[in-house]
Amino acid sequence: MKILEAAGLINAEVQPGIRGAVKLCSRKRDTINIELTDVAQNVHDMVTVDMPVGAFSVCEVRPACGIADENGAIGNEDSMTGFYMTERFKARLLWSAGGYVEYRFPNKLPKNRELQAISFGAEICSEAANYREDWKSEITLWINEVECGTFLSPGDFGARRGRYTLKTRAAGAARYGLLSCWSVRQDGCYIKEKRVKDMTVEEFLSLEY
């Protein structure tokens, strides 16, 4: 409150209270207009896109598979039904014993900007019948048909609930994943800060798709 008062954004008035003085505060300005100057060319911007789990454009899944929102499974488990229902766009979780899901991201890079890096993050784990903490799986990220590295998931985690586990997620199934991040940078491809490939972001942009 002292900072807001010093900035001239609020009025502060001291009045006697039951157990000493009381400071009453009220806003001093109803509207604030902020004018931003042009961004310098050497400033690095970050553009983010949040992609819902169920907003994939193409998928190929195999049992055990399914997709779920906060209310439970969408469609029938161990079938493709839920993956084609419109409710899938509200999904918070999907699983499959194999195959892939493909997402299409909009290119929101501002004009006259040079791309420095591309990063993708997701909470992922293996998929086994019920769950198996030691069930290892290889999960590979491809960007525009270019392989960008394979993450080795150490298990299918279901022994305990995760921080963001859906309330409808019953015991005996996967309950959380590991936060994983792939990135293509100026000196190579990384998974969780570990360099896994030599291809740089400049080489990636020079490829024809």
Salt bridges, closest charged atoms under 4 A:
GLU5 OE1 - LYS23 NZ 3.74
ASP30 OD1 - ARG27 NE 2.89
ASP45 OD2 - ARG113 NH2 3.39
GLU70 OE2 - ARG92 NH1 2.58
GLU102 OE2 - ARG104 NE 3.70
ASP134 OD1 - ARG132 NE 3.58
GLU193 OE2 - ARG185 NH2 2.82
ASP198 OD1 - ARG195 NH1 3.12
